[in-house]
């Protein structure tokens, strides 16, 4: 987390690409005319949060909350929690 700002932002968009696995999952999110990279949890962390196979598939609209890169031009966020529809998934429940 040393590369993040330490504060949280929210980003809402549509998943364009998803590569899930170890050491963590990576999503590419279309946000307006920008492409953001979102680091989500390891497979066990995503499962513990209640995410199932296919939940983070391309075409899915998501709202992400987490810590952005200290260089905002990177358009990179470490996701702490996310929403698909009205359902909230806490990847890092002890972070706020």
Secondary structure by P-SEA (a helix, b strand, c coil): ccccccbbbbbbbbbccccccccbbbbbbbcccbbbbbbbbcaaaaaaaccccccccccccccccccccccccccccccccccccccccccccccc
